[in-house]
Amino acid sequence: MKKYKHLFEPLKLGKTLFKNRIFSSPQDYPGLTSDRFLTEEAAYFYERKALGGFASVCVGDMLIDGEYGRSHPFQMRGNDILGKVNLTRASTAISRHGAVAAIELCHAGQNASLDLMPQNPGFVYGTVDGRREDGVEIREMKDEQIDAMIERYCDAASFARQCGYQMITLHGGHGWQIHQFLSPRDNQRNDKWGGSVENRMRFPLAVIEAVRKRIGKDIPIEFRMSATEYLPDGYDLDEGIAIAKMLDGKVDIIHVSVGHHEIDAASMRTHPTMFLPDGCNTDYAAQIKKHVSTPVGTVGALTDPEMMEELIASGKVDVVNLGRQTLADPDLPIKTRLGRADEINPCLRCFYCFSNSTVDGVFYCATNPEIGREQATMTTPPPIYKKTVLIAGGGIGGMQAALTAAKQGHRVILCEKNDRLGGALLCEEKIPFKSNLDKYLKRQALKVSRSAVDLRLNTQVTPELAESLHPDVIISAMGARPLIPAIKGIDHAKAIGAEEVYYHPEKVGKKAVIMGGGLVGLELAIFLSSLGHEITVVEMAPGTVATPPPVEGTSNRMGGLMELPGGFPLVHGVALGDELTRHPNITICVSTKALEVNDSGLVVEDSKETRTIEADTVIYAIGQKPLQEESLALSDCAPEFYQLGDCVSPKNIYDATSIAHQIACDIGRY
């Protein structure tokens, strides 16, 4: 712990003691009851973070107006006596592990959804009269409505305190109601509530003063703000500093974020993409810290305890707030304290969690199979029978199956045909924006080496080997191999597979064309573009591009989310589109079929013509072929046989880890 003595130094806010400086940022829980209250499973979701050693765990999105303040379906009704039991269960689950239970109060304001209101009035209330980009009318809030809204924040804060919450977080950033008053983009009033930054701060300060009066001085108030809106017509860091200076001494901690939820490009800074460096937003908090005496917290792409320690030891910030990282590894604090930081599961920033919660209403994590199953993980008894488990394949799924089965007490033999664990994704270890994936693979391999798993590298599992080991259970995680397109000239010297390119990017010429506009093709295009190559991506499927509109069969620049097959998470599609705008040497051709590789490049066809895209190198990235025959050859070599991952159907990291974990948990029931 001496290595991280500043990170684990206690902090007192108000009369509340926090055991360390690692806080869990506000996160909502999408899986609510039909009445939009927290469920029993939600209590486990927050408790799991407290169990991992976070000093504070914040329940997100408690609406001060549960009927007219919603912006999306998965938001909790706040300040409702019917939800008191469930809110109290969650706060108790957090606090019994020594963490401070916090709760975030918010209102969508002019970004509220009409479809989610019990009686659709046909308009929303905001700072000024106007119309949203989607055509919804905004009506200006009058003084009496503003006063009533301030009272709602007070009522919600008082109710939260009754439910056992020991810190109140006021959401004053990211485009929520309080932020709308702060923003010169949204707030163009010419009365006492608008105009100068002092006037625009009137509403936030009135809320803070009223909440403080209602709940007293003992309960700390955290104010969450955007240091900059990251919008051309929004405020910048200088004004963010001015805002923080007016908050100084009036709240107990200033939680500094950036960006705006309602604008995709700004949201990609609020929730940093994999294309941004770790800790990319910390300097904003550090700049604000120079101007205030109130403790300051930072948030955004924090995964490394050494970086966190340096931020606090240097005086740049007082607290680190973790969001998605609490899903990737809720045990980060305790692992760090015990000197096992090299086992921390880093967040990949792949947005699987956000994408799945948006589409299906459940938080899942690509690399942590516990997330979304916290209650089962924390309450399921160990297996009745201990068995010998043979795992064929040491990729993502094979490593997870081995680790879970060993933790369950089984005797595990893990065989990998190559000399390293990691599988097909090892080819991406040199990609700068995949550095956390590289860490994840290496740390999974490290955990296998430290476990009781009998690891056998350079060992391919054949039926003969399997039978000689007499396993009770065989888990096949053999993976897949790249598909080679059946087109003329694919054996040309110019043609090469994406996997080979990742291992040897030096083989690619100045101009390259990539067949396949899915996840692999687009990320490879970004990587090669960053090395100075001119890239054309060819995709058979029709696609849509936000800016400019797509023209079938022609080359198009990407300006936003591209709707193409490839299986990448929804929000990562936004991130890809945002990143591709920064690469003018990438061209996208949609509704375009590859016909032939020749001396000039790639011959393609669209609805208008057949033409040749000149290229020095032609790269194919059209998918994977499962090793099903090799896998099924093991099916009669043990009483129990399971398959997982790409050898069944090539999908993604989440499918591999989650299925591997569940199969391993199921072993030993009979």
Buried (B, 14 or more C-beta within 10 A) or exposed (E): EEBBEBBBBEBEBBEBEBBBBBBBBBBBBBBBBEEBBBBEBBBBBBBBBBBBBBBBBBBBBBBBBBBBBBBBEBBBBBBBEEBBEBBBBBBBBBBEBBBBBBBBBBBBBBBBBBEBBEEEEEBBBBBBEBEBEEEBBBBBBEEEEBEEBBBBBBBBBBBBBEBBBBBBBBBBBBBBBBBBBBBBBBBBBEEEBBBEBEBBBBBBBBBBEBBBEBBEEEBBBBBBBBBBBBBEEBBEBEBBBBBBBBBBEBBBBBBBBBBBBBBBBBBBBBBBBBBBEBBBBBEBBBBBBEEBEBBBBBBBBBBBBEBBBBBBEEEBBBBBBBBBBBBBBBBBBEBBBEEEBEBBBBBBBBBBBBBBBBEEEBBBBBBBBBBBBBBEBEEEEEBEEBBBBBBBBBBBBBBBBBBBBBBBBBBBBBBBBBEBBBBBBBBBBBBEBBBBBBBBBBBBBEBBEEBEBBBBEEBBBBEEBBEEBEBBBBBBBBBBBBBEBEBEBBEBEBBBBBBBBBBEBEEBEEBBBBBBBBBBBBBBBBBBBBEEBBBBBBBBEEBEBBEEEBBBBBBBBBBBBBBBBBEBBBBBBBBBBBBBBEBEBBBBBBBBBBBBBBEEBBBBBBEEEEBBBEBBBBBBBBBBEBBBEBBBBBBEBBEBBBBBBBBBEBEBBBBBBBBBBBBBBBBBEE
